[in-house]
Amino acid sequence: MTLPLKIKLVLLGKNFNDFNLEKIRDHKSGIFTIISVEEIRENDIKTEEDGLQYSVDKLKKKIAEDVGFDIVFAVTRSMIEDNYYGHRLGKKSCIISYFDIKEDILKDGNTIENFILRNLYAVSTLYVKSNGSLLPGDWSYLHQDTRGCLFDYNVLKTDIIYSLHKPRLCNECVASMNASTIPHDYNTMLNRELSGIRRPLYYSVRRFFISHPIWSLTIASVFSLLINLLASLVYDFLKHTYHFFP
Ligand SMILES: [Zn+2]
């Protein structure tokens, strides 16, 4: 199998203003590369309003495997069968949906781009580990408990937020990878790239201030002191050098 994997990204639905497509398409990775983007434009399916969802059978017809690509990876904001956030549709095709979890992702200070990239890494890793298939035959590659790992089952869909900021593989999954035929340098490359998937800096700083109020107060006080000190020094400098002030 040759890396990077060739990905065809399919956007299914009507409106994709929730994320920046360029950030996904131009993401630099030694593990996967998006070769092509296809849009299947149709009205979004909203469960609350019309009681509909995309059935897996329907999706298998819409998101066909393509011999020119390793994986056909689809994204939608509509609900998919049984309200999963992701579904494998075949050996080389799958779909993810941020239906029902968009607000939780954004409230956590994360982005839909990170949701998509995190799942691209999970799917690519499963594909490589399973020798070119997304259907390894059982579910043992997933674990029920939530560890911030790419292979968390996330029974509670919103638990996905724990593996969006700097996602990783847990020790158990690393051991499982090492026991497989996966190339040795794959884990190193994966870890390096996953560490680059982070919340935007503004939200990380905001979260720090909210969760560490005493430290925040101390830092704010020190900064305030330093700014006052700096202002005094500038004042003295201007006063003595240019006689700007009376
Ligand atoms: Zn794990």
Residues whose N, C-alpha, C, O or C-beta is under 5 A from the ligand:
A	BS01	ZN	C149 F151 L169 C170 C173
